[in-house]
Amino acid sequence: MGEGLMTKEENFPEMVEDILGPTLVNLGFAVEAVDDAVDEGGRLGSVVYYRANDCRLQVYWSSRAGEINCMIAPIDAQNEPGLYGRGGMWHYLKEFTARPNLPLEELVKVLQAERANFVTWAKWLRWLRGQIERDFEAAHLAIAKKYG
């Protein structure tokens, strides 16, 4: 798995573009920039920034947090890793979707069942693609309302 420093065999920006690129193009996005050397206090992370006509997305790998995720922002947000950005304009897509209304025991079962999605970068990115397909519209509308 892509823990610690990235290797040539695990080129995060290339994997993002291969797995998420077609979906993001269909949503109107194009790659704007790549930062493959995000300083996370001695560890390196990676982020791919996308731009559409009215908002932006970033897909990142944080070696420090041990996660791959996606954030959305208004068009005028700066290229800064959302986890560490001071602008406060980057938001997780999930911030704008309904939370599951499940008892704790059921929620634990759901999370355990999803665990297999995070064993490799490729599986994680395919899982994230599904999250984007499901949650982008609500997040996009919320960003437009909040910042528009």
Protein Blocks (a to p, Z undefined) as FASTA:
>chain_A
ZZhjadfklgfklmmmmmmmmmmmmnopacfbdcfbbcehhiacdddddddfkbccdddd
dfklopacdddddfkbccddfklpcnlpaccfklmcccddddfklmmmmmmmmmmmmmbm
klmmmmmmmmmmmmmmmmmmmmmmmmZZ
